[in-house]
């Protein structure tokens, strides 16, 4: 049975960190043809700093980390980052291959969307690789639409990323 809970205790933080540390090697292995983009997107020292201090990057009460468990085994993670009072960002959705095709990614996204609404956000944004067609299909199914690339995105990544948003 899959359960999704907000990460609040040290053990759940540790379990979320384990999954998030599996995320970048997975991306490098799974998207070999887009490895240059994956390497540019993930600044590994900055990413490790983020994973090491999740509550600093996804600070409660406006941000959070959700952990999915399947029969008590860590099966997925997703994060909510505040951008401003009305806008938040979905970050770091990851479900290990062993737990895929069980609806966990969709359940994590849906729970995060509900959580964002409860926290008073009116817009949720995300970015993903242009080559990541499966996640984009999931996001469209959940009601996300494409949006222009923000000006702050580096020129080298503009063509490799897509940006989406959902009005909550």
N, C-alpha and C positions, 0 to 999 in steps of 0.2 A: 504494500500500500504506500502510495506517494503522499508525503506531507510537505508543506511549505511553511517555514517559520522565519521570523525575523531573527537575525543573528544578534544575540544580546549577551551571551555568556562566553567565557574564555574557550571552552571546548568547541562551541560552534564557530567562533572566530577561527580557531585552528583548522577546523574542517573546511571552512570556506577558503582559507589561505592555501590549503593543499590543492583544492580544485583550481583556484586561480593560478597557481604555479604550474599546473598542467596545461593551462590554456595556451601560453605562448609556444611551448614545444609542439602542441597539437597543431596550431596554426602553421608553423614552419613545416611540419611533416605533411599536412593535408593540402596545403596550397603551394606546393613546390614551384609550380609555374609562375606564381606571383610572389615568390620569395623576396624579391627586392622591395615590393610594396609592404609586405609583412614586416620586414626588418626596419624600414623607414617609419612605419606606424608605431611599432613597439620600441620605445627607447627603454632597453632592458633595465638599466639602473633606476630610472624614474618609475618604471612599472614595479620593480621590487620594493621600492620605497612605498608606493601606493599599497601594495599587498601587505607589507609589514605593518602598516598603520591604517587599516581599513576605516576606522571610525573618524580619522582625520580627513579622509578623502570623501567619505559618504556619511557626514556627521548627523547623528540624531539630534533633534527630532525631525528635521526636514529631509534628511537623507537616510539611507538604510542599505543593508545587505540582506538578501533573502537566500536561504539555503533549502534546497529540496533534498529530501531523504526518501529512499525506497527501501522499505524493510530495514530502517535504521542505518543504511549505508548512504553516505553523501553521494547525491546523484545529479546535482546541478546547483548553479549559483547565478545570481543577477544582482546588480547594484543600482541604486537611485542616487543621483548627484544633484543637489540644488544648483540652479544657474542664477535665478533671481526669485523674487517673491511669487511669481506666477508660472515660471518655467523650470522644469527639471529635465534631467537627461537619464536615459536608460543606458547602462554601461555593463560591459563584461559578462553578457549572457554566455554561459558555457555549460554544456551537458556532455560528459564523457561518452565516448562511443558505446561503451557497455550498457549505457542507460538510455540510449536513443530509441526512437520509434515507440515510446510509451506515453507521449504527450507531455513530457516534463517541461520542455522548452516553452510550449504554449501556456502551460499552467503557471510557470514562473513569470512570463510576460503579463498574463492576465492578472495575477496577484499583484505584480508591481504597479500595473495601471490602476487597480483598485486602491492600492496603498497611496499612490500619488494623489488620487482624487480625495481620499480621506485627509491627506496632509494639506489640502487646499490649492494644489496646483491646477492650472487651467490648460497648460500645454506640456507635452512630453516630447522630447527630441531624442534622436539617436543618429549615429553614423555607423556605416559598415562598408566593407570592401565592395566595390562595384562588381567584382567577380563572385561574390557570395550570394548566389541566387536563391538558395534554400532559405536562409534567414530573411532575405527580402520578401519572399513569398509569405512567410509567416507574419512579418510585420504588416504587409498589405492586408492579409486576412484579418488582422486585429484592428484595421482601420487607419493605419499610418499612410500618409501620402508623402510624395517626394517634395523636397523644398530646395531652393537655391543653395549652392555651396557658400558657407559663411566666408566673409572677407579674410578672417584670421587664419584660414587654412593655407598652408604653404603651397606654393606653385607646383612643387614636385608631387604633392599628394592629391591635388584637385581632380585629376582625371581618374584616379584610382579609388576614390571614395564616393559614396552617395550619402545624402542626408535626408532624413525623414522626420515627420512630426505627426502628432496626434493631438487634436483638440479634445480635452478631457470633459 
